[in-house]
């Protein structure tokens, strides 16, 4: 079989979460690269063409595009940069500080 990946994949065995249309499903992410990832998800779960994939331990979410699906396995390509967790600062009085004041 010819290798079609642009970047090597690293073994991860991370737990993830798939989200679309106000629905979420857990999945296992056995490997990933800078361009995409392989998912293991219940084969009865419908996966749309695009959805959000959250790496639970890293608390990062990526927008992904489904590239292939076989039974309980799926391959996805990242379509947008990682979104950083939002940091909210609170002053000594418990008031939220505007993000411009944090820098």
Phi, psi and omega in degrees: 000133182280135178287127182247000181282145176275336182226146179294150179261146177252141175290134183233316185050052178262151171274141180226175178223130178260132181226134173196148177048045180062019176246148174225146179222139176282152176210166174252139179246092185287335177202160179203163176227187177290340184258340185184191183206162173254135180242149169242121185218151179309129185294346178276350180281126174285134175244124178285177180298319178229146178198173177264135178241120179255130173271104191300312183295323182274347182054044177237143179240137177234143171278132183229159176241130178291125180252333176200159179210129174222112181050249183262012179245149178211148174248138179230151174247138177287133182250348181216155178298159178298142175263126179286149174299141181284130179257128178243126179263146178234134180281181184298337180268001179088011179268144178289132180267131178302146184301330179295332180279349182285323182293000000 
